Amino acid sequence: MKNLKVLTVAASLLVVQTLAAQNPAISTVYSDSEIVQMVEQFRSAKSRDVKPPSELKQKFRSDFPYAFLVEWETANGIYAVEFKIGFRDFEALYDSNGNLLVVVEGIRSSALPAEVKNAAQAKYPKYRFDDVYKIRRGTETIFKVEMERAKMEATLFLKPDGVALEERFHY
């Protein structure tokens, strides 16, 4: 019984450490609009797989010490790294100086703020939640909510208060 208590405490500490490790500070070197522009340029360019510079790799390991299945790519001076922590998917974007620009975390719909979940369900009441992401960039946090019904998919970008920033609809 004593071993079970020790194991439970150890597992709880690991969960707390893991959760803390996935929220490193986003750099304040750039404005929110500059980060959006940098990300758009990165996404529109053809990226290539890359082995990152050792300084950048060290910064990433410091920011996300529990990351595994790590894959890097680069374009337009931005380094994107996809990885897992626990059962969650992540993507982080860094500039070439190691400044963390964006963190995208795959989350469950049950982890959405109530305002975001309610706004998405109100907009598409007959749709079900598909993929949900928490995106931290610059000084803001937004949520990307993908909802589907049959072969139709709606993608919403929402502020934490449920206000829609962008909406896309796909057949």
N, C-alpha and C positions, 0 to 999 in steps of 0.2 A: 504494500500500500504506500509506503514511504517512497519507493522508487517511482510509482505512478505519479505522485505529487511533484516530485523533482522533474520528471519528464514533462508534465503539464506546464510547470513554470518555465522550463527551458523552451518549450514550443511556443508559449505565449511571448517570451522575450524575442524569439526569432521573428515572429509575426510583426511585433512592434518595430524591430530593427528594419525589417524588410519594407514595411510601409513608410518609415521615415526615409529610407534610402531612395525611394522612388520620387521624392519631391525636392530635388535640388533647386537652388535659386536660379531663376532665369536672369540672364545678363541684362543690365540696364544701359549698356553701351549704346544701343540703338533705340529709336522710338518705335512704338507699335506699328506705325505706318511703314517705317523702313523695314521692319521684320517681315511684314506682309509682302512687301515688294521683293525682298530677297527670296522668300519662300516661293513666290510666284515664278521668279526667274529660274530658281532651282527646278521646280516642277515642270516648267516648259522646256527645259534643256534635256539633252540625252545624257543621262548619268552613266557612270561606269563603276564597276566594282573596284575597290581600292584597299590597300593596306594603309591605314592612317599613319601620320607621323607619330612617333613615340610620345611626344608631349600631349597630343590630342587623345591618344589612347589612355594615357595616365589620367587625364582630366575626366574622361568618360568613366574609368574604373573608380575614380573618387566620387563621381556623381551617382553612379549606379553599381555599387560593389557586388550586388547579388545577380547581376545580369548574366544570362547565358544564351547560347545560340545566337551569337552576335554576328551581324553582317553589315559591312560598310559600303557606301557608294559616295561618289562626289560629282558635282557639276557646279560651274559658276562660283567657285570658291566656298561652296557650302558642303559640309560633310553630313550625310544622313546615316544614322545607325539604327538598324532594326534589331530588337532583342526581346527576350522574355525575362520576366521576374515572376517566379511562381508559375501560375497558370495564365498570367496576363501578358498580352502583346503590347509592346511599346515601340515608339520611334522617337528619336531625339535628333535635332538638327543643331549643328555647331558651325560657327564661322572658322576660317583657317587659323585664327588666333586662340581657339578653344573657348570662345564665348558661347554659352548655351542659349540658343534662340527660341527653340520650341520643344515641348514634350507632348507627345500624343500617347494617350493611354487607352487601351481597349477596356471598357467597363461593362458591367451588366446594367440592364435597364433599371433594375431595382436600386442601383446606386445613383441614379439621376436625382437632382434636386426636384422636389415636388412640383415647383413652378414649371420646370422644363418638361417633365413627364406629362403634366396636365396640358400644357400648350401643344405638345406633339399629338397627344390623343384627341384634343379638341379639333385640331386641324385635319387629322386623318383618323376618324373614330372607328372605321372598319378595317384598319391596317394593324399589323402586329409589328412589334419592335424587332429589328433584325440586328444590325451592328450599331454599337453606340461607343462614342469616343469622347474623352475629356481632353481638350486641347488647351495647354497653357503656353501663351506666347506673349512676350513683352510683359506688360502689366495686366493683361486680361486673361480670363478663362472663358472659353466657349465650349459648347457641346455640339458634336456632330451626331445627329440621330438619323439612322436609315430605317425606314419603315417599308413593309411590303404587304401586298395583297395580290394573290395570284401571280401574274407576271408583271405587275406594276410596282415600281419602287419610287418612294419619295425620300429625298434627303433634305434635312433641315439643319441649319446652323443657328443655334440659339444662345442667347446670353443666359447667365445663371438665374435671372428673374423671369425667364420664359419668353422674352422678346425675340422675335425672329429677325435674324440678320440676312439670311439668304435661304432660298428654297429652290430645289431642283426636282424635276419630275421625269421619270424614265418609264418607257413601255418595254 
